[in-house]
Amino acid sequence: MFNNAIERFKWKAYPRVLEEKNIHRKVIVFILWIENNRSKIRIQFIFGRINANIPFILYTFDLDIVQVGYDGKNRLIRM
């Protein structure tokens, strides 16, 4: 399901994607061009461990703004 969500994102963001990297099949990175701001943004999809719980994964990040998780069915936001 996670791969399907990434493919949907990629399809919708296609015109803006400048670069895509798959790092060891654990992290997929997209660099997008945002025309209105004339800037680039980086979005990472990180594959978690099977036995890791969502709060552990989200609280691993230092920045609150990146603490968003998607389990394939529901969006879970922690801030």
Contacts in CASP RR format, 6 or more apart in sequence:
PFRMAT RR
TARGET T0000
AUTHOR 0000-0000-0000
METHOD contacts of the structure
MODEL  1
MFNNAIERFKWKAYPRVLEEKNIHRKVIVFILWIENNRSKIRIQFIFGRI
NANIPFILYTFDLDIVQVGYDGKNRLIRM
1 72 0 8 1.000
1 73 0 8 1.000
2 45 0 8 1.000
2 47 0 8 1.000
2 70 0 8 1.000
2 72 0 8 1.000
5 70 0 8 1.000
5 72 0 8 1.000
6 28 0 8 1.000
6 45 0 8 1.000
9 30 0 8 1.000
9 43 0 8 1.000
9 45 0 8 1.000
10 17 0 8 1.000
10 20 0 8 1.000
10 30 0 8 1.000
13 30 0 8 1.000
13 32 0 8 1.000
16 32 0 8 1.000
16 33 0 8 1.000
16 34 0 8 1.000
16 35 0 8 1.000
17 30 0 8 1.000
17 31 0 8 1.000
17 32 0 8 1.000
18 31 0 8 1.000
18 32 0 8 1.000
18 33 0 8 1.000
18 40 0 8 1.000
19 29 0 8 1.000
19 30 0 8 1.000
19 31 0 8 1.000
20 28 0 8 1.000
20 29 0 8 1.000
20 30 0 8 1.000
20 31 0 8 1.000
21 27 0 8 1.000
21 28 0 8 1.000
21 29 0 8 1.000
22 28 0 8 1.000
23 29 0 8 1.000
25 47 0 8 1.000
26 46 0 8 1.000
26 47 0 8 1.000
26 48 0 8 1.000
27 44 0 8 1.000
27 45 0 8 1.000
27 46 0 8 1.000
27 47 0 8 1.000
28 44 0 8 1.000
28 45 0 8 1.000
29 42 0 8 1.000
29 43 0 8 1.000
29 44 0 8 1.000
29 45 0 8 1.000
30 42 0 8 1.000
30 43 0 8 1.000
30 44 0 8 1.000
30 45 0 8 1.000
31 40 0 8 1.000
31 41 0 8 1.000
31 42 0 8 1.000
31 43 0 8 1.000
32 40 0 8 1.000
32 41 0 8 1.000
32 42 0 8 1.000
32 43 0 8 1.000
33 39 0 8 1.000
33 40 0 8 1.000
34 40 0 8 1.000
34 41 0 8 1.000
46 57 0 8 1.000
48 57 0 8 1.000
54 69 0 8 1.000
54 71 0 8 1.000
54 76 0 8 1.000
54 78 0 8 1.000
55 78 0 8 1.000
57 69 0 8 1.000
58 67 0 8 1.000
58 68 0 8 1.000
58 69 0 8 1.000
58 76 0 8 1.000
58 78 0 8 1.000
59 67 0 8 1.000
59 78 0 8 1.000
61 67 0 8 1.000
64 79 0 8 1.000
67 77 0 8 1.000
67 78 0 8 1.000
67 79 0 8 1.000
68 75 0 8 1.000
68 76 0 8 1.000
68 77 0 8 1.000
68 78 0 8 1.000
69 75 0 8 1.000
69 76 0 8 1.000
69 77 0 8 1.000
69 78 0 8 1.000
70 76 0 8 1.000
END
